[in-house]
Every structure is written in structure tokens, then in C-alpha cells.
Amino acid sequence: MVFDHVNRGTEYKLLYGDQDLNKETVSTIDNFSEIQKLTDVTKNSRSVKIQLVAINGFGESKSDIHTESLAIFAEFPPVIKAVRAFQNGISLGYSSNNSEYLYKVQYSTSPDYSTDTHIIQTTSKAACYIPDLISGKTYFVRICVVEQYDLQSPWSETWTVKL
């Protein structure tokens, strides 16, 4: 799950669960936290409650509780951890795990991906490079993962990079 940093927050964790917020992630300084194994194969869909906790030297501050609906076998998109302009291309770092076999990276000069949109596919885990782009242009990039049986996650958040 990707979230915005909170003013004066030094670390973050997520509280989550089906009915109660009875599980939590480890604390992180990043703007994302990875939640594993949320889907329940005995149901057609599932709702999960999630709450962001910002932590600093004065204590904890909690967001409103959000409810996310997940379809059976729902897959979260990879978390983009870093995007850098490099030698007329874009270097991209992202989360991955062993069960994922294909990543689709979409990039465009349009923030809504309506024009000049391209997709590259890679089996490379955790990092890839998009070559031969135009220097001076701003690009928007996002990623999704394809798992077994051609199940595709939603697209990740969009990152912006200027070459």
C-alpha cells in the first residue's frame, strides 16, 4: 500500500484486518508498506479495513479507517521504490516476489496515458530500464504484475521523471 507522508511523521505502520484492525505491518520510513496474503480463497470477494499510523517522538497519530474491496485472487501492483533518469532512459526499481513472472511497465508523455503511451514487458525482478527516450521530455511511468493464469494486477501509482 502506498501512502502520502504525514507532516512531522518519522515512521509509519499500517493496521489492518477483516472486521477489526488486529494485524499490523512493521514500521517503515518509506511511503509504502507491503501487506502479504490478504486474499481468502473461500470467498468471491473480501473487504479489508486499513488504517495508517504516523509515528514520531510525541507518539502515534492515526488516519481514518479505509475499507478496500478485493476480488478473489486479487493481486496488488508492485510498489515503485525508485525512478531515475539515466542515459536517455528511465531506470525503475520496484518490489517483487518469486511467484511473479511478468511485469508490464507503461510510460507516456501524457499524465493520463491518453497519448504517446508505450508498454514494455520484462521478467526482470526488482529493476528494469526503459532505453532510447527523448532528452528534455517529462515521462510518466507505472507498473503492474502478471501472475499465473494471466491474472494482472491494477496499475501502480504513477511516478514522474524528466530526462
DSSP file (Angstrom, degrees, kcal/mol; ACC not computed):
  #  RESIDUE AA STRUCTURE BP1 BP2  ACC     N-H-->O    O-->H-N    N-H-->O    O-->H-N    TCO  KAPPA ALPHA  PHI   PSI    X-CA   Y-CA   Z-CA
    1    1 A M              0   0    0      0, 0.0    32,-2.2     0, 0.0     2,-0.4   0.000 360.0 360.0 360.0 135.0    0.0    0.0    0.0
    2    2 A V  B     +A   32   0A   0     30,-0.2     2,-0.3    32,-0.0    30,-0.2  -0.856 360.0 171.2-105.9 139.3    1.3    3.4   -1.0
    3    3 A F        -     0   0    0     28,-2.7     2,-0.3    -2,-0.4     3,-0.0  -0.920  34.2-100.4-141.9 165.6    0.5    6.5    1.1
    4    4 A D        -     0   0    0     -2,-0.3     2,-0.1     1,-0.1    28,-0.0  -0.651  44.1-104.6 -86.1 144.8    1.5   10.2    1.4
    5    5 A H        -     0   0    0     -2,-0.3     2,-0.4     1,-0.1    -1,-0.1  -0.396  33.4-130.1 -65.0 146.7    4.0   11.2    4.1
    6    6 A V    >   -     0   0    0     -2,-0.1     3,-2.5     1,-0.1     2,-0.1  -0.822  31.2 -95.4-100.2 138.3    2.4   13.0    7.1
    7    7 A N  T 3  S+     0   0    0     -2,-0.4     3,-0.1     1,-0.3    -1,-0.1  -0.323 110.2   3.0 -54.4 125.1    3.8   16.3    8.3
    8    8 A R  T 3  S+     0   0    0      1,-0.3     2,-0.4    -2,-0.1    -1,-0.3   0.484  94.2 138.9  72.4   7.1    6.3   15.5   11.2
    9    9 A G    <   -     0   0    0     -3,-2.5    -1,-0.3     1,-0.1    47,-0.2  -0.689  29.5-177.6 -78.9 131.1    5.8   11.8   10.8
   10   10 A T        +     0   0    0     45,-2.8     2,-0.3    -2,-0.4    46,-0.2   0.671  68.1   5.4-103.2 -22.2    9.2   10.0   11.2
   11   11 A E  E     -B   55   0B   0     44,-1.6    44,-3.1     2,-0.0    -1,-0.3  -0.971  66.8-151.6-154.3 166.9    7.9    6.4   10.6
   12   12 A Y  E     -BC  54  28B   0     16,-2.7    16,-2.3    -2,-0.3     2,-0.3  -0.947  10.2-179.9-141.4 154.4    4.7    4.7    9.6
   13   13 A K  E     -B   53   0B   0     40,-1.8    40,-2.9    -2,-0.3     2,-0.4  -0.969  22.5-128.2-147.5 161.8    2.9    1.4   10.0
   14   14 A L  E     -B   52   0B   0     -2,-0.3    11,-2.1    38,-0.2     2,-0.4  -0.933   9.5-156.3-112.8 136.1   -0.5    0.0    8.8
   15   15 A L  E     +BD  51  24B   0     36,-2.8    36,-2.6    -2,-0.4     2,-0.3  -0.911  30.4 160.0-101.3 137.5   -3.1   -1.5   11.0
   16   16 A Y  E     +BD  50  23B   0      7,-2.6     7,-2.0    -2,-0.4     2,-0.3  -0.982   9.8 135.1-155.2 163.5   -5.4   -3.9    9.0
   17   17 A G  E     -B   49   0B   0     32,-1.6    32,-3.1    -2,-0.3     4,-0.1  -0.920  54.3 -94.9 168.8 172.4   -7.9   -6.7    9.2
   18   18 A D  S    S-     0   0    0     -2,-0.3    -1,-0.1    30,-0.2     3,-0.1   0.979 113.9  -5.8 -72.7 -58.8  -11.3   -8.1    8.1
   19   19 A Q  S    S+     0   0    0      1,-0.2     2,-0.3    -3,-0.1    -2,-0.1   0.799 137.8  28.3-103.6 -44.7  -13.5   -6.9   10.9
   20   20 A D  S    S-     0   0    0     -4,-0.1     2,-1.8    29,-0.0    -1,-0.2  -0.771  83.9-109.6-115.9 160.9  -11.0   -5.4   13.4
   21   21 A L        +     0   0    0     -2,-0.3    -4,-0.2     1,-0.2    29,-0.0  -0.552  65.1 142.0 -86.0  71.1   -7.7   -3.8   12.9
   22   22 A N        +     0   0    0     -2,-1.8     2,-0.3    -6,-0.2    -1,-0.2   0.354  50.4  60.5-101.0   4.9   -6.0   -6.8   14.5
   23   23 A K  E     -D   16   0B   0     -7,-2.0    -7,-2.6    -3,-0.2     2,-0.3  -0.926  60.6-171.3-127.6 155.3   -2.8   -7.0   12.3
   24   24 A E  E     -D   15   0B   0     -2,-0.3    -9,-0.2    -9,-0.2     2,-0.1  -0.996  18.0-127.9-146.5 153.2    0.0   -4.6   11.7
   25   25 A T        -     0   0    0    -11,-2.1     2,-0.1    -2,-0.3    10,-0.1  -0.441  41.7 -90.4 -87.5 167.3    2.9   -4.1    9.4
   26   26 A V        -     0   0    0     -2,-0.1   -12,-0.2     1,-0.1    -1,-0.1  -0.469  54.5 -92.4 -72.2 153.1    6.5   -3.4   10.6
   27   27 A S        -     0   0    0     -2,-0.1     2,-0.3   -14,-0.1   -14,-0.2  -0.350  49.6-177.4 -67.7 148.4    7.3    0.3   10.9
   28   28 A T  B     -C   12   0B   0    -16,-2.3   -16,-2.7     2,-0.1     5,-0.0  -0.965  36.1-147.7-144.0 157.1    8.9    1.9    7.9
   29   29 A I  S    S+     0   0    0     -2,-0.3    -1,-0.1   -18,-0.2   -16,-0.1   0.479  77.4  93.0 -99.5  -6.9   10.3    5.3    6.9
   30   30 A D  S    S-     0   0    0      2,-0.2    -2,-0.1   -18,-0.1   -18,-0.1  -0.163  88.0-113.1 -77.4 175.6    9.2    4.8    3.3
   31   31 A N  S    S+     0   0    0    -26,-0.1   -28,-2.7   -29,-0.0     2,-0.3   0.038  95.4  54.8 -98.6  25.7    5.9    6.0    1.8
   32   32 A F  B     -A    2   0A   0    -30,-0.2     2,-0.3   -20,-0.1   -30,-0.2  -0.985  58.1-165.0-150.4 157.8    4.8    2.4    1.3
   33   33 A S        -     0   0    0    -32,-2.2     2,-0.5    -2,-0.3   -20,-0.0  -0.986  21.3-131.5-144.2 138.9    4.2   -0.8    3.3
   34   34 A E        -     0   0    0     -2,-0.3     2,-0.5    45,-0.0    -2,-0.0  -0.812  15.6-165.0 -99.7 126.1    3.7   -4.3    1.9
   35   35 A I        -     0   0    0     -2,-0.5     2,-0.3   -10,-0.1     3,-0.2  -0.926  14.1-153.8-107.2 127.5    0.8   -6.4    3.2
   36   36 A Q        +     0   0    0     -2,-0.5    -2,-0.0     1,-0.2     0, 0.0  -0.735  58.2   6.1-105.9 151.1    1.1  -10.1    2.3
   37   37 A K        +     0   0    0     -2,-0.3    -1,-0.2     1,-0.1     0, 0.0   0.895  65.8 148.4  52.7  59.9   -1.6  -12.8    1.9
   38   38 A L        +     0   0    0     -3,-0.2    -1,-0.1    36,-0.2     2,-0.1   0.753  41.0  93.9 -89.7 -27.0   -4.8  -10.8    2.2
   39   39 A T        -     0   0    0     35,-0.2     2,-0.5     1,-0.0    33,-0.1  -0.376  58.5-154.7 -76.3 147.8   -7.0  -12.9   -0.1
   40   40 A D    >   -     0   0    0      3,-0.1     3,-1.7    -2,-0.1    -1,-0.0  -0.974   5.3-154.6-121.5 112.8   -9.2  -15.7    1.2
   41   41 A V  T 3  S+     0   0    0     -2,-0.5    -1,-0.1     1,-0.3    31,-0.0   0.521  87.3  70.8 -71.4  -3.2   -9.9  -18.4   -1.4
   42   42 A T  T 3  S+     0   0    0      2,-0.0     2,-0.3     3,-0.0    -1,-0.3   0.531  96.7  57.5 -88.2  -4.7  -13.2  -19.4    0.3
   43   43 A K  S <  S-     0   0    0     -3,-1.7    -3,-0.1     1,-0.1     3,-0.1  -0.881  74.3-135.6-124.3 155.2  -14.9  -16.1   -0.7
   44   44 A N  S    S+     0   0    0     -2,-0.3    28,-2.0     1,-0.2     2,-0.3   0.791  92.4   2.1 -77.3 -28.9  -15.6  -14.5   -4.0
   45   45 A S  E     - E   0  71B   0     26,-0.2     2,-0.3    -3,-0.0    26,-0.2  -0.953  67.0-155.5-149.9 168.7  -14.6  -11.1   -2.7
   46   46 A R  E     - E   0  70B   0     24,-2.8    24,-3.8    -2,-0.3     2,-0.4  -0.997   8.3-145.7-150.9 141.3  -13.2   -9.6    0.5
   47   47 A S  E     - E   0  69B   0     -2,-0.3     2,-0.4    22,-0.2    22,-0.2  -0.923  16.8-166.5-108.6 135.9  -13.2   -6.3    2.2
   48   48 A V  E     - E   0  68B   0     20,-2.8    20,-2.9    -2,-0.4     2,-0.4  -0.978  13.5-139.8-124.0 132.9  -10.2   -5.3    4.3
   49   49 A K  E     -BE  17  67B   0    -32,-3.1   -32,-1.6    -2,-0.4     2,-0.4  -0.758  24.0-174.2 -90.9 137.2  -10.0   -2.4    6.7
   50   50 A I  E     -BE  16  66B   0     16,-3.1    16,-3.1    -2,-0.4     2,-0.4  -0.993  10.1-177.4-135.9 139.0   -6.8   -0.4    6.7
   51   51 A Q  E     -B   15   0B   0    -36,-2.6   -36,-2.8    -2,-0.4     2,-0.4  -0.993  19.6-138.2-138.5 130.1   -5.5    2.5    8.9
   52   52 A L  E     -B   14   0B   0     12,-0.4    11,-2.6    -2,-0.4     2,-0.5  -0.703  14.9-161.1 -86.4 134.9   -2.3    4.4    8.5
   53   53 A V  E     -BF  13  62B   0    -40,-2.9   -40,-1.8    -2,-0.4     2,-0.4  -0.975   1.2-159.9-118.4 119.3   -0.4    5.2   11.7
   54   54 A A  E     -BF  12  61B   0      7,-3.0     7,-2.6    -2,-0.5     2,-0.4  -0.826  13.5-162.0 -96.2 136.7    2.2    8.0   11.7
   55   55 A I  E     +BF  11  60B   0    -44,-3.1   -45,-2.8    -2,-0.4   -44,-1.6  -0.943  20.4 149.1-124.2 139.0    4.8    7.9   14.5
   56   56 A N  E >   - F   0  59B   0      3,-2.4     3,-1.8    -2,-0.4   -47,-0.1  -0.850  64.1 -71.9-147.7-171.6    7.1   10.5   15.9
   57   57 A G  T 3  S+     0   0    0      1,-0.3     3,-0.1    -2,-0.3   -48,-0.1   0.653 127.9  55.3 -62.7 -15.9    8.7   11.3   19.3
   58   58 A F  T 3  S-     0   0    0      1,-0.3     2,-0.3     0, 0.0    -1,-0.3   0.528 118.2 -98.4 -94.6  -7.5    5.4   12.5   20.6
   59   59 A G  E <   -F   56   0B   0     -3,-1.8    -3,-2.4     2,-0.0     2,-0.3  -0.954  56.0 -32.2 132.2-150.2    3.5    9.3   19.9
   60   60 A E  E     -F   55   0B   0     -2,-0.3     2,-0.4    -5,-0.2    -5,-0.2  -0.857  36.3-164.5-116.8 147.0    1.2    8.0   17.2
   61   61 A S  E     -F   54   0B   0     -7,-2.6    -7,-3.0    -2,-0.3     2,-0.4  -0.999  15.3-152.1-129.8 128.8   -1.4    9.7   15.0
   62   62 A K  E     -F   53   0B   0     -2,-0.4    -9,-0.2    -9,-0.2     3,-0.1  -0.799   3.9-140.1-108.3 142.4   -4.0    7.5   13.2
   63   63 A S        -     0   0    0    -11,-2.6    -1,-0.0    -2,-0.4     2,-0.0  -0.249  43.3 -75.7 -79.7 176.3   -5.8    8.2    9.9
   64   64 A D        -     0   0    0      1,-0.1     2,-0.5    -2,-0.1   -12,-0.4  -0.352  57.5 -98.7 -63.5 157.2   -9.4    7.4    9.3
   65   65 A I        -     0   0    0    -14,-0.1     2,-0.4    -3,-0.1   -14,-0.2  -0.718  41.0-160.5 -83.1 128.2  -10.2    3.8    8.7
   66   66 A H  E     -E   50   0B   0    -16,-3.1   -16,-3.1    -2,-0.5     2,-0.5  -0.857   7.1-145.1-109.5 144.9  -10.4    2.9    5.0
   67   67 A T  E     -E   49   0B   0     -2,-0.4     2,-0.4   -18,-0.2   -18,-0.2  -0.951  13.2-167.4-112.3 125.2  -12.1   -0.1    3.5
   68   68 A E  E     -E   48   0B   0    -20,-2.9   -20,-2.8    -2,-0.5     2,-0.5  -0.930  12.3-142.7-111.2 133.0  -10.7   -1.7    0.4
   69   69 A S  E     -E   47   0B   0     -2,-0.4     2,-0.4   -22,-0.2   -22,-0.2  -0.822  17.9-168.2 -95.6 132.2  -12.6   -4.4   -1.6
   70   70 A L  E     -E   46   0B   0    -24,-3.8   -24,-2.8    -2,-0.5     2,-0.1  -0.966  14.4-136.8-121.8 134.3  -10.5   -7.2   -3.1
   71   71 A A  E >   -E   45   0B   0     -2,-0.4     3,-2.1   -26,-0.2   -26,-0.2  -0.465  48.1 -76.0 -78.6 160.1  -11.7   -9.7   -5.7
   72   72 A I  T 3  S+     0   0    0    -28,-2.0    -1,-0.1     1,-0.3     3,-0.1  -0.314 122.3  11.3 -56.9 139.1  -10.7  -13.4   -5.1
   73   73 A F  T 3  S+     0   0    0      1,-0.2    -1,-0.3    -3,-0.1    -2,-0.1   0.700  91.6 173.9  61.5  23.0   -7.1  -13.9   -6.1
   74   74 A A    <   -     0   0    0     -3,-2.1     2,-0.4     1,-0.0   -35,-0.2  -0.329  16.3-154.7 -61.3 140.0   -6.6  -10.1   -6.2
   75   75 A E        -     0   0    0     77,-0.2    70,-0.1    -3,-0.1    -4,-0.1  -0.962   7.7-135.2-118.8 132.5   -3.0   -9.1   -6.7
   76   76 A F        -     0   0    0     -2,-0.4    77,-0.1    77,-0.2    80,-0.1  -0.561  29.7-107.9 -80.4 150.7   -1.6   -5.8   -5.6
   77   77 A P        -     0   0    0      0, 0.0    67,-0.1     0, 0.0    78,-0.1  -0.370  43.5 -90.4 -70.6 158.2    0.6   -3.9   -8.1
   78   78 A P        -     0   0    0      0, 0.0     2,-0.6     0, 0.0    65,-0.2  -0.318  41.4-115.2 -61.6 153.7    4.4   -3.8   -7.4
   79   79 A V        -     0   0    0     77,-0.1    16,-1.9    -3,-0.1     2,-0.5  -0.840  22.9-132.8 -91.9 123.3    5.5   -0.8   -5.3
   80   80 A I  E     +G   94   0C   0     -2,-0.6    14,-0.3    14,-0.2     3,-0.1  -0.667  27.6 177.6 -76.3 122.9    7.7    1.5   -7.2
   81   81 A K  E     +     0   0C   0     12,-2.5     2,-0.3    -2,-0.5    13,-0.2   0.722  61.8   6.8-100.4 -26.7   10.7    2.2   -5.0
   82   82 A A  E     -G   93   0C   0     11,-1.6    11,-2.9     2,-0.0     2,-0.4  -0.972  51.0-172.8-159.0 141.6   12.8    4.4   -7.2
   83   83 A V  E     +G   92   0C   0     -2,-0.3     2,-0.4     9,-0.2     9,-0.2  -0.991  17.7 172.7-135.7 127.5   12.7    6.1  -10.6
   84   84 A R  E     -G   91   0C   0      7,-2.4     7,-3.1    -2,-0.4     2,-0.4  -0.996  33.8-124.4-138.3 140.6   15.7    7.8  -12.1
   85   85 A A  E     +G   90   0C   0     -2,-0.4     2,-0.3     5,-0.2     5,-0.2  -0.693  40.4 171.8 -75.9 133.5   16.6    9.4  -15.4
   86   86 A F        -     0   0    0      3,-2.6     3,-0.3    -2,-0.4    -2,-0.1  -0.892  56.6 -26.8-152.9 116.2   19.7    7.7  -16.7
   87   87 A Q  S    S-     0   0    0     -2,-0.3    45,-0.3     1,-0.2    46,-0.1   0.905 125.2 -43.0  46.9  61.0   21.5    8.0  -20.1
   88   88 A N  S    S+     0   0    0      1,-0.2    45,-3.3    75,-0.2     2,-0.3   0.824 129.3  74.9  56.5  35.7   18.4    8.9  -22.2
   89   89 A G  S    S-     0   0    0     -3,-0.3    -3,-2.6    43,-0.2     2,-0.5  -0.896  80.8-101.8-155.1-175.3   16.3    6.4  -20.4
   90   90 A I  E     -GH  85 130C   0     40,-2.1    40,-2.9    -2,-0.3     2,-0.5  -0.983  19.6-154.5-124.3 127.7   14.5    5.6  -17.2
   91   91 A S  E     -GH  84 129C   0     -7,-3.1    -7,-2.4    -2,-0.5     2,-0.4  -0.881  18.4-166.5 -98.8 130.6   15.8    3.2  -14.5
   92   92 A L  E     -GH  83 128C   0     36,-2.8    36,-2.1    -2,-0.5     2,-0.4  -0.973  11.4-168.5-127.5 127.5   13.0    1.8  -12.4
   93   93 A G  E     +GH  82 127C   0    -11,-2.9   -12,-2.5    -2,-0.4   -11,-1.6  -0.948  20.5 161.3-113.9 137.6   13.2   -0.1   -9.1
   94   94 A Y  E     -G   80   0C   0     32,-2.2   -14,-0.2    -2,-0.4     2,-0.1  -0.960  40.5 -89.6-151.5 162.9   10.2   -2.0   -7.7
   95   95 A S        +     0   0    0    -16,-1.9     2,-0.3    -2,-0.3    31,-0.2  -0.404  46.9 169.9 -73.3 153.2    9.0   -4.7   -5.3
   96   96 A S        -     0   0    0     29,-0.1     2,-0.3    -2,-0.1    29,-0.1  -0.983  17.5-160.9-155.7 161.5    8.8   -8.2   -6.5
   97   97 A N    >   -     0   0    0     -2,-0.3     3,-1.4     1,-0.0    29,-0.1  -0.940  38.2 -98.3-143.3 170.9    8.4  -11.8   -5.2
   98   98 A N  T 3  S+     0   0    0     -2,-0.3    -1,-0.0     1,-0.3    27,-0.0   0.761 113.9  59.5 -63.7 -29.1    9.0  -15.3   -6.5
   99   99 A S  T 3  S+     0   0    0      2,-0.0     2,-0.4    48,-0.0    49,-0.3   0.656  85.8  91.9 -77.6 -12.8    5.5  -16.1   -7.8
  100  100 A E    <   +     0   0    0     -3,-1.4    47,-0.2     1,-0.1     3,-0.1  -0.654  44.8 170.5 -83.9 133.0    5.5  -13.1  -10.2
  101  101 A Y        +     0   0    0     45,-1.3     2,-0.4    -2,-0.4    46,-0.1   0.600  59.2  34.6-118.9 -14.1    6.7  -13.9  -13.7
  102  102 A L  E     -I  146   0D   0     44,-1.3    44,-3.1    21,-0.0     2,-0.4  -0.994  55.7-165.6-147.0 136.8    6.0  -10.9  -15.8
  103  103 A Y  E     -IJ 145 122D   0     19,-2.9    19,-2.5    -2,-0.4     2,-0.5  -0.961   8.3-154.4-120.0 138.7    5.9   -7.2  -15.3
  104  104 A K  E     -IJ 144 121D   0     40,-2.2    40,-2.1    -2,-0.4     2,-0.5  -0.963   8.5-164.8-111.9 125.4    4.4   -4.6  -17.6
  105  105 A V  E     -IJ 143 120D   0     15,-3.0    15,-2.6    -2,-0.5     2,-0.5  -0.948   4.2-164.6-111.9 121.9    5.8   -1.1  -17.5
  106  106 A Q  E     +IJ 142 119D   0     36,-2.4    36,-2.2    -2,-0.5     2,-0.3  -0.894  10.8 176.1-107.8 133.7    3.7    1.6  -19.1
  107  107 A Y  E     +IJ 141 118D   0     11,-2.5    11,-2.7    -2,-0.5     2,-0.3  -0.981   3.5 162.2-138.3 152.3    5.2    5.0  -19.8
  108  108 A S  E     -IJ 140 117D   0     32,-2.0    32,-3.0    -2,-0.3     9,-0.2  -0.977  45.6-128.7-158.4 160.9    3.9    8.1  -21.6
  109  109 A T  S    S+     0   0    0      7,-0.7    29,-0.1     6,-0.4     7,-0.1   0.392  95.5  78.8 -93.0   0.0    4.5   11.8  -22.0
  110  110 A S  S >  S-     0   0    0      5,-0.6     3,-1.8     6,-0.2    30,-0.1  -0.933  77.3-142.6-109.3 127.5    0.8   12.3  -21.1
  111  111 A P  T 3  S+     0   0    0      0, 0.0    -1,-0.1     0, 0.0    47,-0.0   0.747 104.5  45.4 -63.8 -22.4   -0.1   12.2  -17.3
  112  112 A D  T 3  S-     0   0    0      3,-0.0    -3,-0.0    -3,-0.0     0, 0.0   0.309 109.7-122.5-101.3   9.3   -3.4   10.4  -18.1
  113  113 A Y  S <  S+     0   0    0     -3,-1.8     4,-0.1     2,-0.1     3,-0.1   0.771  73.1 129.7  59.0  29.5   -1.7    7.9  -20.5
  114  114 A S        +     0   0    0      1,-0.1     2,-0.3     2,-0.1     3,-0.1   0.752  69.0  21.7 -86.9 -24.3   -4.1    9.1  -23.3
  115  115 A T  S    S+     0   0    0      1,-0.2    -5,-0.6    -5,-0.0    -6,-0.4  -0.941 118.0  19.9-138.7 161.2   -1.4    9.7  -26.0
  116  116 A D  S    S+     0   0    0     -2,-0.3    -7,-0.7     1,-0.2     2,-0.4   0.891  81.5 161.4  48.3  49.0    2.2    8.7  -26.7
  117  117 A T  E     +J  108   0D   0     -9,-0.2     2,-0.3    -3,-0.1    -9,-0.2  -0.842  15.5 178.5-107.3 136.9    1.8    5.6  -24.5
  118  118 A H  E     -J  107   0D   0    -11,-2.7   -11,-2.5    -2,-0.4     2,-0.4  -0.945  13.8-154.6-134.5 153.2    4.0    2.6  -24.6
  119  119 A I  E     -J  106   0D   0     -2,-0.3     2,-0.4   -13,-0.2   -13,-0.2  -0.998   6.6-171.0-129.4 131.7    4.3   -0.7  -22.7
  120  120 A I  E     -J  105   0D   0    -15,-2.6   -15,-3.0    -2,-0.4     2,-0.4  -0.915  12.7-146.9-113.8 151.0    7.4   -2.8  -22.2
  121  121 A Q  E     +J  104   0D   0     -2,-0.4     2,-0.3   -17,-0.2   -17,-0.2  -0.935  20.8 172.5-116.8 141.0    7.3   -6.3  -20.7
  122  122 A T  E     -J  103   0D   0    -19,-2.5   -19,-2.9    -2,-0.4     6,-0.0  -0.995  35.1-157.0-145.9 149.9   10.0   -7.8  -18.6
  123  123 A T        +     0   0    0     -2,-0.3     2,-0.3   -21,-0.2    -1,-0.1   0.332  60.1 123.5-101.0   3.2   10.7  -10.8  -16.4
  124  124 A S        -     0   0    0    -21,-0.1     2,-0.4     1,-0.1    -2,-0.1  -0.499  59.2-135.3 -69.5 124.4   13.4   -8.9  -14.5
  125  125 A K  S    S-     0   0    0     -2,-0.3   -29,-0.1     1,-0.2    -2,-0.1  -0.680  74.7  -5.7 -85.3 133.0   12.6   -8.9  -10.8
  126  126 A A  S    S+     0   0    0     -2,-0.4   -32,-2.2   -31,-0.2     2,-0.3   0.097 124.5  39.3  80.1 -19.5   13.0   -5.7   -8.8
  127  127 A A  E     +H   93   0C   0    -34,-0.2     2,-0.3    -2,-0.1   -34,-0.2  -0.992  51.9 166.4-159.1 150.0   14.5   -3.5  -11.6
  128  128 A C  E     -H   92   0C   0    -36,-2.1   -36,-2.8    -2,-0.3     2,-0.4  -0.961  22.7-133.3-154.5 171.3   14.3   -2.6  -15.3
  129  129 A Y  E     -H   91   0C   0     -2,-0.3   -38,-0.2   -38,-0.2    -2,-0.0  -0.997   3.2-154.2-134.1 133.2   15.5    0.0  -17.7
  130  130 A I  E     -H   90   0C   0    -40,-2.9   -40,-2.1    -2,-0.4     3,-0.2  -0.933  28.9-164.3-105.7 110.6   13.5    1.9  -20.4
  131  131 A P        +     0   0    0      0, 0.0   -42,-0.2     0, 0.0   -43,-0.1  -0.317  51.7  34.2 -92.1 173.0   16.0    2.9  -23.1
  132  132 A D  S    S+     0   0    0    -45,-0.3   -43,-0.2     1,-0.2     2,-0.2   0.846  71.4 153.7  58.8  47.0   16.0    5.4  -26.1
  133  133 A L        -     0   0    0    -45,-3.3     2,-0.5    -3,-0.2    -1,-0.2  -0.567  50.4 -92.6-100.2 169.9   13.8    8.1  -24.7
  134  134 A I    >   -     0   0    0     -2,-0.2     3,-1.5     1,-0.1    29,-0.3  -0.718  37.6-125.2 -91.3 121.8   13.9   11.8  -25.7
  135  135 A S  T 3  S+     0   0    0     -2,-0.5     3,-0.1     1,-0.2    -1,-0.1  -0.344  93.3  27.1 -62.5 140.3   16.1   14.1  -23.6
  136  136 A G  T 3  S+     0   0    0      1,-0.3    -1,-0.2    -2,-0.0     2,-0.2   0.223  95.8 114.1  91.8 -14.0   14.3   17.1  -22.1
  137  137 A K    <   -     0   0    0     -3,-1.5    26,-2.6    26,-0.1     2,-0.5  -0.564  64.4-126.7 -89.9 155.0   10.8   15.5  -22.1
  138  138 A T  E     - K   0 162D   0     24,-0.2     2,-0.3    -2,-0.2    24,-0.2  -0.868  27.4-163.6 -98.9 133.0    8.8   14.6  -19.0
  139  139 A Y  E     - K   0 161D   0     22,-3.3    22,-2.5    -2,-0.5     2,-0.4  -0.878  12.4-149.6-118.8 150.1    7.7   11.0  -18.7
  140  140 A F  E     -IK 108 160D   0    -32,-3.0   -32,-2.0    -2,-0.3     2,-0.4  -0.964  22.6-174.2-116.1 133.6    5.0    9.3  -16.5
  141  141 A V  E     +IK 107 159D   0     18,-2.6    18,-2.6    -2,-0.4     2,-0.3  -0.978  12.7 163.0-137.3 142.8    5.6    5.7  -15.6
  142  142 A R  E     -I  106   0D   0    -36,-2.2   -36,-2.4    -2,-0.4     2,-0.3  -0.942  17.3-147.6-149.6 168.8    3.7    3.0  -13.8
  143  143 A I  E     -I  105   0D   0     14,-0.3    13,-2.2    -2,-0.3     2,-0.3  -0.965   9.6-174.5-142.1 152.1    3.9   -0.8  -13.5
  144  144 A C  E     -I  104   0D   0    -40,-2.1   -40,-2.2    -2,-0.3     2,-0.4  -0.925  20.5-129.1-137.8 167.7    1.7   -3.9  -13.0
  145  145 A V  E     -I  103   0D   0      9,-0.3     8,-2.6    -2,-0.3     2,-0.5  -0.914   7.1-150.6-120.3 146.2    2.4   -7.6  -12.5
  146  146 A V  E     -IL 102 152D   0    -44,-3.1   -45,-1.3    -2,-0.4   -44,-1.3  -0.972  21.7-177.1-115.0 127.4    1.1  -10.6  -14.3
  147  147 A E  E >>  - L   0 151D   0      4,-3.1     3,-1.0    -2,-0.5     4,-0.7  -0.421  41.5 -40.8-111.4-171.8    0.8  -13.8  -12.3
  148  148 A Q  G >4 S+     0   0    0    -49,-0.3     3,-1.0     1,-0.2    -1,-0.3  -0.108 125.4  23.5 -50.4 145.8   -0.2  -17.4  -13.0
  149  149 A Y  G 34 S-     0   0    0      1,-0.2    -1,-0.2    -3,-0.1    -2,-0.0   0.716 129.5 -75.6  64.2  24.7   -3.2  -17.9  -15.3
  150  150 A D  G <4 S+     0   0    0     -3,-1.0     2,-0.6     1,-0.2    -1,-0.2   0.791  79.0 164.9  61.0  32.2   -2.6  -14.4  -16.8
  151  151 A L  E <<  -L  147   0D   0     -3,-1.0    -4,-3.1    -4,-0.7     2,-0.4  -0.718  19.8-160.1 -80.7 120.8   -4.0  -12.6  -13.7
  152  152 A Q  E     -L  146   0D   0     -2,-0.6    -6,-0.2    -6,-0.2   -77,-0.2  -0.858   7.9-136.5-108.3 136.4   -3.0   -9.0  -13.9
  153  153 A S        -     0   0    0     -8,-2.6   -77,-0.2    -2,-0.4     3,-0.1  -0.297  34.8 -91.9 -75.3 167.7   -2.8   -6.5  -11.0
  154  154 A P        -     0   0    0      0, 0.0    -9,-0.3     0, 0.0    -1,-0.2  -0.272  57.3 -83.2 -66.2 169.8   -4.1   -3.0  -11.3
  155  155 A W        -     0   0    0    -11,-0.1   -11,-0.2     1,-0.1     3,-0.1  -0.490  46.1-120.2 -74.3 148.2   -1.5   -0.4  -12.3
  156  156 A S        -     0   0    0    -13,-2.2    -1,-0.1     1,-0.2   -77,-0.1  -0.062  45.7 -68.0 -72.2-178.2    0.7    1.1   -9.6
  157  157 A E        -     0   0    0      1,-0.1     2,-0.4   -15,-0.1   -14,-0.3  -0.354  59.8-105.9 -66.2 157.8    0.8    4.7   -8.7
  158  158 A T        -     0   0    0    -16,-0.1     2,-0.3    -3,-0.1   -16,-0.2  -0.736  30.3-161.5 -93.5 136.1    2.3    7.0  -11.3
  159  159 A W  E     -K  141   0D   0    -18,-2.6   -18,-2.6    -2,-0.4     2,-0.4  -0.871   8.8-143.0-111.9 149.7    5.8    8.4  -11.0
  160  160 A T  E     +K  140   0D   0     -2,-0.3     2,-0.3   -20,-0.2   -20,-0.2  -0.926  20.6 173.6-115.2 136.7    7.1   11.4  -13.0
  161  161 A V  E     -K  139   0D   0    -22,-2.5   -22,-3.3    -2,-0.4     2,-0.5  -0.995  18.9-149.9-143.2 137.3   10.6   11.8  -14.3
  162  162 A K  E      K  138   0D   0     -2,-0.3   -24,-0.2   -24,-0.2   -77,-0.2  -0.915 360.0 360.0-107.3 129.2   12.2   14.4  -16.5
  163  163 A L              0   0    0    -26,-2.6   -75,-0.2    -2,-0.5   -25,-0.1   0.461 360.0 360.0 -83.6 360.0   15.1   13.4  -18.8
